Amino acid sequence: MSETKERITPAHIISTVLIPIYIGACIYMYIRFMGWTEGAVYESDLPAHISLAVDDKLIYSLISLIIIGLNKMHLMVLLPIVLGAFAYLSVYFTSRLIYAVTDHRFDIYTSEIMALFLNLFMPCYIRGLSSGRYMGMHTASIWHNSTYLMMKWMGLWTLLIYFGIEKDISKKLTKKSFVLFTAVLTLTTAAKPNFILAVAPVMLVFLIIDLVKKNAPAGKLMLFATSVIPSFLIMLLQNKALYDVNQGSNHIVIAPGRAMGVHASSIVAVSVLSILFPLMMLLWHGKDLFKNRVLLFVWMCAGVGFLQYFLLSEFGARDMDANFSWGYAFTIILIFGISLIMWIDDMKKFRESGIFTKVYLSLCGIVLLYHTYCGVLFFERIVRGVSYMMWG
């Protein structure tokens, strides 16, 4: 019996070419990041993370353990490859999320192309509203922070498992799926706690909704809720490591706009421009918000993440580091993803649409194109050595 050969599509070719180029560029960039000492050329948080782990023995993230392990084995040369693998895994799990939540409406190679660009999108930049193309803006496309790089792909993996279970907890929540979800969620929290801070409150709301509506047995819903317990224990250890270092001088305060506004002349304008395309698609599909559970879930996560970033700030050694921005940054890829899916679905019916619909969807496309341009430009510059801050 002869085997049927897989048909090679344009999406297959584009995916096969672009993704290796992207990962190769990331690895090159991380190699250069490791050699940074000072100045605005290949500036990143990586040398500081290495120093904290190797010199100070501060373990507050899984990446700290990886760095310490590589250092002890005299294999630090492999760290850029590890970070390049993280960049690839972000694209991989983004594509699998698209493939899953759309019930395979897009083939896997189209999903991979969409995923690549979702990992590149940047805010619509207008000079003067923020300190630069990164500073003051809100984005999920971040390459300079190793803890975020790890949290990002692991968070996407966590959600891939979550959405698989959440579709039908009665049937999908088995011992195996519970253990897997709990383990991945715990490891994601160990990478960086911001994911669970932005996502867990929304998971709880959805569990309560299902409990009230009796969409699943109460016992299974309560069991699912216990999956966060190991993560909370991890966060207690992280809190002790980070905030007990300077004998209580580090602490968290409620200070609306303090961290968010330090690099932006207008918090409102920057916040809108950072997610202009998703906001336009939300306005267009507002009627679907409470009909589409995935749409509601990702926007609620973004709302929780945004409020944490806006309201909370730190004093002490970490003053104005905006460390509560990371959870919101992660949720931005989710709202861009669901918005991109909806826009593509709308464009399939473009010819049959009325004139107002055509004009609006075209405007959405122009905004999406500018988000893409800003992302590609930012990535090209950071690979060439321009500081990730990109002042001016």
Secondary structure, 3 states (H helix, E strand, C coil): CCCCCCCCCHHHHHHHHHHHHHHHHHHHHHHHHHCCCCCCECCCCHHHHHHHHHCCCCCCCHHHHHHHHHHHCCCHHHHHHHHHHHHHHHHHHHHHHHHHHCCCCCCHHHHHHHHHHHCCCCCCCCCCCECECCCCCCCCCCCCCHHHHHHHHHHHHHHHHHHHHHCCHHHHCCHHHHHHHHHHHHHHHHHCCHHHHHHHHHHHHHHHHHHHHCCCCHHHHHHHHHHHHHHHHHHHHHHHHHHCCCCCCCEEEECCCCCCCCCECCHHHHHHHHCHHHHHHHHHCHHHCCCCHHHHHHHHHHHHHHHHHHHEEEECCCCCCCCCHHHHHHHHHHHHHHHHHHHHHHHCCCCCCCHHHHHHHHHHHHHHHHHHHHHHHHHHHHHCCECCCCEC
